[in-house]
Amino acid sequence: MGNAYLWTKTFHIVLIASWFAGLFYLPRIFVNLADEKNPEAYARLLGMANRLFRFMTILAVPAVLLGFTLWLHFKIGSGETWMHAKVFFVILVIGYHHACWSLLKKFRNGVNARSGIWYRWFNEVPVILLLIVTALVVIKP
């Protein structure tokens, strides 16, 4: 397929790994925000969450675009069932990213109604999604 394919795939993988690092860490900040009573510490954690969300969004956009480039331009997985399933789970990952944004807005407005325990469970969702997507790509069932 050539160098363009290999470079596209390389950047896609690196951007996905980086985006998921943010998806793993942001809910951990939410755990601390949900339990924090000190206003100064809360403000510092909120600043961290805002910067992390902004950065992981910057990573997510080209990661998804490069994935679609691989699918549409290089015909990777075109017409195969595993790719349709992968796209479905990628949409769920994007939905999770959006859910993080929605929760972050609640923390910004001081109206969070969820406990740190709930955020610990919420933090497991991207792990499961990454496992499923990786299995689909590697195993190609």
N, CA, C and O of each residue as an XYZ file, in Angstrom:
564
protein
N       0.803     -1.202      0.000
C       0.000      0.000      0.000
C       0.841      1.260      0.000
O       0.370      2.322     -0.405
N       2.057      1.156      0.441
C       2.949      2.297      0.339
C       3.138      3.058      1.632
O       2.537      2.762      2.666
N       4.009      4.059      1.523
C       4.361      4.870      2.686
C       3.205      5.697      3.228
O       3.085      5.859      4.442
N       2.355      6.223      2.359
C       1.228      7.048      2.830
C       0.339      6.239      3.764
O      -0.094      6.740      4.802
N       0.068      4.999      3.403
C      -0.758      4.120      4.238
C      -0.076      3.895      5.586
O      -0.715      4.011      6.631
N       1.219      3.575      5.567
C       1.929      3.279      6.811
C       2.019      4.497      7.727
O       1.880      4.372      8.943
N       2.255      5.687      7.140
C       2.298      6.895      7.968
C       0.921      7.229      8.527
O       0.800      7.639      9.681
N      -0.114      7.055      7.715
C      -1.483      7.315      8.187
C      -1.814      6.381      9.345
O      -2.353      6.813     10.363
N      -1.493      5.118      9.188
C      -1.753      4.123     10.239
C      -0.949      4.439     11.506
O      -1.467      4.326     12.616
N       0.308      4.833     11.337
C       1.162      5.176     12.482
C       0.581      6.339     13.268
O       0.447      6.255     14.489
N       0.234      7.427     12.581
C      -0.326      8.592     13.279
C      -1.681      8.265     13.900
O      -2.004      8.760     14.980
N      -2.468      7.442     13.231
C      -3.768      7.026     13.776
C      -3.564      6.299     15.103
O      -4.241      6.603     16.086
N      -2.651      5.356     15.137
C      -2.412      4.577     16.358
C      -1.899      5.467     17.489
O      -2.363      5.353     18.624
N      -0.958      6.342     17.194
C      -0.404      7.228     18.227
C      -1.483      8.176     18.763
O      -1.577      8.393     19.971
N      -2.287      8.732     17.868
C      -3.350      9.650     18.306
C      -4.417      8.919     19.115
O      -4.916      9.459     20.103
N      -4.772      7.711     18.715
C      -5.750      6.929     19.480
C      -5.211      6.644     20.880
O      -5.923      6.823     21.868
N      -3.951      6.199     20.968
C      -3.354      5.914     22.280
C      -3.348      7.162     23.161
O      -3.639      7.083     24.354
N      -3.022      8.292     22.583
C      -2.981      9.550     23.340
C      -4.375      9.988     23.769
O      -4.569     10.435     24.899
N      -5.346      9.859     22.866
C      -6.729     10.218     23.193
C      -7.229      9.351     24.342
O      -7.848      9.856     25.278
N      -6.967      8.059     24.274
C      -7.432      7.164     25.326
C      -6.748      7.443     26.654
O      -7.354      7.238     27.706
N      -5.512      7.901     26.637
C      -4.862      8.292     27.891
C      -5.699      9.367     28.581
O      -5.894      9.328     29.796
N      -6.188     10.322     27.801
C      -7.066     11.353     28.357
C      -8.391     10.790     28.826
O      -8.898     11.183     29.877
N      -8.964      9.863     28.049
C     -10.238      9.252     28.434
C     -10.104      8.414     29.711
O     -11.069      8.251     30.458
N      -8.900      7.884     29.953
C      -8.666      7.136     31.190
C      -8.461      8.076     32.378
O      -8.897      7.778     33.491
N      -7.800      9.208     32.142
C      -7.416     10.074     33.259
C      -8.490     11.090     33.660
O      -8.628     11.400     34.843
N      -9.243     11.605     32.704
C     -10.236     12.634     33.031
C     -11.249     12.162     34.085
O     -11.512     12.904     35.031
N     -11.823     10.965     33.959
C     -12.735     10.522     35.013
C     -12.060     10.349     36.380
O     -12.727     10.446     37.411
N     -10.755     10.097     36.399
C     -10.042     10.047     37.685
C     -10.019     11.443     38.313
O     -10.126     11.580     39.532
N      -9.882     12.459     37.491
C      -9.979     13.830     38.016
C     -11.403     14.068     38.513
O     -11.597     14.719     39.540
N     -12.403     13.549     37.794
C     -13.800     13.686     38.229
C     -14.011     13.041     39.600
O     -14.754     13.577     40.422
N     -13.368     11.899     39.858
C     -13.465     11.244     41.171
C     -13.016     12.223     42.247
O     -13.687     12.394     43.265
N     -11.871     12.865     42.012
C     -11.345     13.817     42.995
C     -12.219     15.059     43.115
O     -12.417     15.576     44.215
N     -12.742     15.540     41.988
C     -13.627     16.709     42.032
C     -14.895     16.403     42.825
O     -15.362     17.232     43.607
N     -15.450     15.206     42.618
C     -16.695     14.835     43.308
C     -16.493     14.769     44.819
O     -17.423     15.038     45.580
N     -15.296     14.416     45.255
C     -15.019     14.251     46.690
C     -14.381     15.475     47.339
O     -14.275     15.538     48.564
N     -13.953     16.449     46.533
C     -13.191     17.592     47.050
C     -14.092     18.609     47.743
O     -15.131     19.004     47.213
N     -13.679     19.019     48.926
C     -14.422     20.036     49.698
C     -13.688     21.376     49.751
O     -14.309     22.410     49.995
N     -12.386     21.367     49.528
C     -11.576     22.578     49.582
C     -11.744     23.342     48.273
O     -11.423     22.805     47.212
N     -12.245     24.600     48.318
C     -12.485     25.368     47.088
C     -11.224     25.608     46.246
O     -11.300     25.620     45.017
N     -10.082     25.797     46.883
C      -8.851     26.029     46.133
C      -8.413     24.760     45.402
O      -8.005     24.813     44.241
N      -8.498     23.635     46.080
C      -8.134     22.364     45.452
C      -9.127     22.034     44.337
O      -8.744     21.520     43.286
N     -10.402     22.333     44.576
C     -11.434     22.098     43.554
C     -11.130     22.912     42.297
O     -11.223     22.402     41.181
N     -10.767     24.181     42.489
C     -10.456     25.053     41.348
C      -9.235     24.535     40.583
O      -9.209     24.582     39.354
N      -8.232     24.046     41.302
C      -7.040     23.504     40.650
C      -7.393     22.241     39.850
O      -6.948     22.083     38.713
N      -8.187     21.347     40.440
C      -8.608     20.130     39.734
C      -9.471     20.464     38.522
O      -9.347     19.834     37.472
N     -10.334     21.443     38.669
C     -11.190     21.852     37.555
C     -10.346     22.412     36.409
O     -10.626     22.146     35.241
N      -9.318     23.185     36.745
C      -8.408     23.688     35.719
C      -7.697     22.549     34.997
O      -7.546     22.576     33.775
N      -7.261     21.549     35.759
C      -6.621     20.372     35.150
C      -7.594     19.656     34.212
O      -7.227     19.277     33.100
N      -8.826     19.476     34.662
C      -9.836     18.782     33.852
C     -10.132     19.554     32.570
O     -10.255     18.955     31.502
N     -10.245     20.865     32.667
C     -10.506     21.693     31.483
C      -9.377     21.580     30.465
O      -9.622     21.398     29.273
N      -8.138     21.689     30.942
C      -6.995     21.602     30.025
C      -6.886     20.210     29.404
O      -6.604     20.080     28.213
N      -7.107     19.177     30.206
C      -7.035     17.811     29.689
C      -8.124     17.568     28.657
O      -7.860     16.966     27.616
N      -9.345     18.023     28.925
C     -10.425     17.812     27.966
C     -10.125     18.524     26.647
O     -10.336     17.960     25.574
N      -9.643     19.736     26.726
C      -9.302     20.488     25.515
C      -8.218     19.745     24.720
O      -8.324     19.614     23.501
N      -7.188     19.266     25.402
C      -6.094     18.570     24.743
C      -6.558     17.246     24.132
O      -6.189     16.922     23.003
N      -7.371     16.477     24.878
C      -7.792     15.181     24.332
C      -8.769     15.359     23.180
O      -8.861     14.481     22.323
N      -9.496     16.461     23.133
C     -10.364     16.740     21.987
C      -9.518     17.058     20.759
O      -9.840     16.640     19.646
N      -8.432     17.802     20.971
C      -7.514     18.104     19.873
C      -6.916     16.808     19.314
O      -6.657     16.722     18.113
N      -6.698     15.821     20.150
C      -6.175     14.522     19.710
C      -7.249     13.666     19.040
O      -6.972     12.950     18.078
N      -8.471     13.747     19.554
C      -9.557     12.892     19.062
C      -9.934     13.195     17.618
O     -10.184     12.279     16.834
N      -9.974     14.456     17.268
C     -10.435     14.833     15.924
C      -9.546     14.239     14.832
O     -10.068     13.565     13.944
N      -8.229     14.455     14.854
C      -7.423     13.829     13.797
C      -7.371     12.306     13.912
O      -7.218     11.620     12.901
N      -7.496     11.763     15.129
C      -7.503     10.300     15.280
C      -8.682      9.697     14.524
O      -8.525      8.715     13.799
N      -9.854     10.282     14.696
C     -11.051      9.788     14.009
C     -10.932     10.031     12.500
O     -11.261      9.155     11.700
N     -10.466     11.207     12.119
C     -10.316     11.505     10.688
C      -9.322     10.561     10.003
O      -9.562     10.119      8.880
N      -8.229     10.259     10.664
C      -7.269      9.320     10.083
C      -7.850      7.907     10.004
O      -7.566      7.167      9.063
N      -8.666      7.537     10.998
C      -9.338      6.242     10.946
C     -10.272      6.143      9.751
O     -10.302      5.127      9.056
N     -11.027      7.197      9.519
C     -11.910      7.204      8.347
C     -11.116      7.235      7.049
O     -11.547      6.666      6.046
N      -9.958      7.894      7.058
C      -9.088      7.886      5.881
C      -8.616      6.463      5.579
O      -8.619      6.031      4.427
N      -8.215      5.749      6.614
C      -7.791      4.359      6.411
C      -8.931      3.512      5.853
O      -8.724      2.667      4.981
N     -10.121      3.749      6.363
C     -11.282      2.964      5.955
C     -11.723      3.310      4.531
O     -11.937      2.420      3.708
N     -11.855      4.589      4.252
C     -12.415      5.009      2.967
C     -11.381      5.083      1.842
O     -11.635      4.618      0.731
N     -10.222      5.665      2.130
C      -9.224      5.852      1.068
C      -8.408      4.584      0.804
O      -8.162      4.214     -0.344
N      -7.996      3.928      1.889
C      -7.150      2.742      1.726
C      -7.970      1.446      1.741
O      -7.417      0.355      1.605
N      -9.286      1.575      1.907
C     -10.222      0.439      1.853
C      -9.940     -0.621      2.925
O     -10.203     -1.804      2.709
N      -9.409     -0.205      4.069
C      -9.140     -1.143      5.152
C     -10.472     -1.583      5.755
O     -11.231     -0.765      6.275
N     -10.741     -2.873      5.680
C     -11.949     -3.428      6.283
C     -13.238     -3.101      5.565
O     -14.316     -3.409      6.074
N     -13.163     -2.490      4.401
C     -14.384     -2.119      3.679
C     -15.232     -3.347      3.388
O     -14.742     -4.340      2.851
N     -16.489     -3.269      3.741
C     -17.424     -4.349      3.477
C     -17.311     -5.524      4.435
O     -18.031     -6.511      4.282
N     -16.423     -5.440      5.420
C     -16.260     -6.546      6.367
C     -17.022     -6.247      7.651
O     -17.070     -5.107      8.113
N     -17.614     -7.289      8.214
C     -18.455     -7.147      9.402
C     -17.689     -6.569     10.583
O     -18.224     -5.741     11.320
N     -16.443     -6.993     10.772
C     -15.686     -6.500     11.920
C     -15.518     -4.985     11.864
O     -15.516     -4.324     12.902
N     -15.376     -4.427     10.653
C     -15.202     -2.980     10.526
C     -16.490     -2.246     10.873
O     -16.449     -1.180     11.487
N     -17.621     -2.799     10.490
C     -18.898     -2.174     10.842
C     -19.068     -2.169     12.363
O     -19.537     -1.189     12.942
N     -18.681     -3.273     12.998
C     -18.749     -3.338     14.459
C     -17.777     -2.332     15.079
O     -18.110     -1.663     16.057
N     -16.577     -2.227     14.507
C     -15.587     -1.283     15.026
C     -16.115      0.144     14.943
O     -15.996      0.910     15.900
N     -16.695      0.499     13.807
C     -17.236      1.854     13.643
C     -18.322      2.117     14.694
O     -18.396      3.212     15.253
N     -19.158      1.117     14.957
C     -20.185      1.259     15.988
C     -19.547      1.577     17.346
O     -19.991      2.484     18.049
N     -18.502      0.823     17.706
C     -17.862      1.050     19.004
C     -17.071      2.353     19.036
O     -16.951      2.967     20.096
N     -16.534      2.784     17.911
C     -15.882      4.094     17.851
C     -16.915      5.198     18.097
O     -16.622      6.191     18.763
N     -18.101      5.022     17.564
C     -19.177      5.985     17.829
C     -19.496      6.012     19.324
O     -19.768      7.076     19.882
N     -19.465      4.848     19.973
C     -19.671      4.807     21.427
C     -18.542      5.538     22.166
O     -18.793      6.213     23.165
N     -17.301      5.405     21.679
C     -16.173      6.126     22.285
C     -16.385      7.632     22.144
O     -16.153      8.385     23.090
N     -16.820      8.065     20.978
C     -17.110      9.490     20.771
C     -18.236      9.925     21.710
O     -18.194     11.024     22.262
N     -19.231      9.075     21.888
C     -20.312      9.368     22.834
C     -19.793      9.483     24.255
O     -20.238     10.347     25.011
N     -18.854      8.618     24.627
C     -18.246      8.693     25.959
C     -17.485     10.015     26.119
O     -17.569     10.665     27.161
N     -16.754     10.398     25.091
C     -16.034     11.674     25.096
C     -17.035     12.820     25.328
O     -16.787     13.721     26.129
N     -18.153     12.766     24.621
C     -19.196     13.792     24.781
C     -19.772     13.758     26.194
O     -20.037     14.807     26.781
N     -19.966     12.562     26.741
C     -20.472     12.449     28.114
C     -19.492     13.092     29.093
O     -19.910     13.733     30.057
N     -18.195     12.925     28.853
C     -17.187     13.577     29.701
C     -17.330     15.091     29.634
O     -17.225     15.776     30.652
N     -17.569     15.610     28.435
C     -17.767     17.059     28.269
C     -18.987     17.525     29.064
O     -18.941     18.551     29.743
N     -20.072     16.765     28.971
C     -21.293     17.110     29.694
C     -21.062     17.100     31.204
O     -21.523     17.997     31.909
N     -20.353     16.095     31.698
C     -20.050     16.025     33.130
C     -19.117     17.153     33.552
O     -19.275     17.712     34.637
N     -18.161     17.490     32.717
C     -17.249     18.586     33.018
C     -18.011     19.901     33.140
O     -17.716     20.712     34.018
N     -18.982     20.113     32.269
C     -19.803     21.337     32.358
C     -20.540     21.391     33.699
O     -20.697     22.465     34.280
N     -20.990     20.238     34.186
C     -21.674     20.214     35.493
C     -20.714     20.594     36.610
O     -21.084     21.331     37.523
N     -19.475     20.092     36.542
C     -18.487     20.485     37.549
C     -18.192     21.975     37.456
O     -18.047     22.640     38.482
N     -18.101     22.510     36.237
C     -17.851     23.947     36.063
C     -18.954     24.777     36.717
O     -18.697     25.819     37.319
N     -20.195     24.286     36.582
C     -21.346     25.030     37.113
C     -21.651     24.680     38.564
O     -22.592     25.218     39.147
N     -20.864     23.782     39.151
C     -21.059     23.408     40.550
C     -22.325     22.619     40.808
O     -22.883     22.689     41.904
N     -22.793     21.866     39.814
C     -24.048     21.123     39.973
C     -23.860     19.604     39.815
O     -24.797     18.896     39.445
N     -22.665     19.119     40.092
C     -22.453     17.675     40.029
C     -23.306     16.983     41.084
O     -23.323     17.391     42.245
N     -24.013     15.934     40.674
C     -24.874     15.198     41.607
C     -24.390     13.761     41.811
O     -25.080     12.971     42.455
N     -23.235     13.412     41.282
C     -22.752     12.028     41.345
C     -21.590     11.910     42.332
O     -20.874     12.875     42.600
N     -21.430     10.698     42.862
C     -20.392     10.441     43.856
C     -19.079     10.037     43.186
O     -19.034      9.714     41.999
N     -18.019     10.067     43.984
C     -16.737      9.592     43.504
C     -16.795      8.119     43.116
O     -16.107      7.698     42.186
N     -17.592      7.345     43.803
C     -17.740      5.915     43.482
C     -18.354      5.753     42.091
O     -17.914      4.905     41.314
N     -19.362      6.559     41.775
C     -19.967      6.486     40.443
C     -18.910      6.772     39.382
O     -18.869      6.084     38.362
N     -18.054      7.771     39.596
C     -17.016      8.118     38.620
C     -15.963      7.020     38.502
O     -15.379      6.836     37.434
N     -15.716      6.290     39.585
C     -14.793      5.148     39.500
C     -15.341      4.099     38.533
O     -14.586      3.525     37.747
N     -16.632      3.850     38.586
C     -17.248      2.897     37.650
C     -17.291      3.470     36.238
O     -17.036      2.758     35.267
N     -17.612      4.748     36.126
C     -17.647      5.422     34.828
C     -16.274      5.331     34.148
O     -16.185      5.246     32.923
N     -15.224      5.349     34.945
C     -13.860      5.287     34.442
C     -13.527      3.946     33.785
O     -12.546      3.855     33.047
N     -14.314      2.916     34.035
C     -14.053      1.601     33.449
C     -14.561      1.499     32.009
O     -14.115      0.628     31.263
N     -15.470      2.360     31.613
C     -16.085      2.280     30.279
C     -15.047      2.368     29.152
O     -15.093      1.534     28.247
N     -14.112      3.331     29.155
C     -13.170      3.388     28.034
C     -12.236      2.173     27.970
O     -11.769      1.810     26.891
N     -11.967      1.550     29.112
C     -11.138      0.344     29.119
C     -11.832     -0.765     28.331
O     -11.221     -1.440     27.503
N     -13.110     -0.930     28.609
C     -13.896     -1.963     27.922
C     -14.010     -1.648     26.432
O     -13.860     -2.537     25.593
N     -14.276     -0.383     26.104
C     -14.394      0.004     24.693
C     -13.077     -0.200     23.947
O     -13.077     -0.680     22.814
N     -11.963      0.159     24.571
C     -10.668     -0.037     23.925
C     -10.387     -1.522     23.712
O      -9.866     -1.908     22.665
N     -10.718     -2.342     24.673
C     -10.527     -3.785     24.535
C     -11.338     -4.339     23.370
O     -10.829     -5.127     22.573
N     -12.589     -3.929     23.273
C     -13.456     -4.415     22.194
C     -12.931     -3.967     20.836
O     -12.815     -4.782     19.921
N     -12.612     -2.684     20.693
C     -12.139     -2.170     19.408
C     -10.819     -2.844     19.016
O     -10.639     -3.233     17.863
N      -9.908     -2.978     19.965
C      -8.629     -3.626     19.669
C      -8.834     -5.073     19.245
O      -8.209     -5.538     18.292
N      -9.707     -5.788     19.950
C      -9.986     -7.176     19.585
C     -10.580     -7.263     18.168
O     -10.222     -8.154     17.398
N     -11.459     -6.364     17.843
C     -12.051     -6.368     16.497
C     -10.984     -6.149     15.428
O     -11.007     -6.798     14.383
N     -10.051     -5.237     15.687
C      -9.011     -4.927     14.697
C      -8.016     -6.085     14.566
O      -7.606     -6.430     13.457
N      -7.635     -6.674     15.681
C      -6.620     -7.724     15.663
C      -7.186     -9.068     15.203
O      -6.598     -9.738     14.353
N      -8.326     -9.454     15.766
C      -8.900    -10.770     15.480
C      -9.709    -10.788     14.187
O      -9.759    -11.796     13.482
N     -10.339     -9.656     13.893
C     -11.191     -9.528     12.699
C     -12.207    -10.673     12.604
O     -12.204    -11.431     11.634
N     -13.068    -10.791     13.608
C     -14.021    -11.924     13.616
C     -15.023    -11.872     12.463
O     -15.876    -12.753     12.346
